[in-house]
Amino acid sequence: MADSIHGHEVLRFMIASGKAYTRDSLKQEILTRYGGDARFHTCSASELTADDLIEFLNGRGKFLTESDGFRPDVSQICEG
């Protein structure tokens, strides 16, 4: 099994892309980049699937909703 990937890595690629995501398009991007077996962690959670990570980040206010989807809220990203 691959090492766990920090959720900040996902937020960084979202920021770098400059585009908005839907839940489905973000999940597809995560699966394409990291594979279906990838697991993720954050400063306070571990063993997250792509779906779990998206739900976790959304629940923690890490996304800004826009008319075309959502983007990371850079003001809500910790330095961990």
C-alpha positions, 0 to 999 in steps of 0.5 A, a space after each residue: 500500500 502506498 504512503 498516505 498523502 496529506 490533504 494539503 497536497 490535494 489543496 495545493 494542486 487545486 490552487 495550482 490548477 486555477 480552476 473550479 471543481 465539482 465534487 465529481 470532477 475533484 474526485 476524478 482528478 484525485 483518482 487520476 493523480 493518486 489511484 483508487 487505493 490511495 489514502 489521505 490524512 490531515 492534521 486531525 484525520 487519517 485513512 481517508 478515501 478520496 470521498 472522505 477527504 473531500 467531505 472532510 475538507 468541505 466540512 472544515 470550510 476549506 472550499 469556497 463555493 462559486 457559480 462554476 463549482 468550488 475552489 480552495 479557500 486559501 485563507 483557511 489552509 493551515 501550514 501543517 
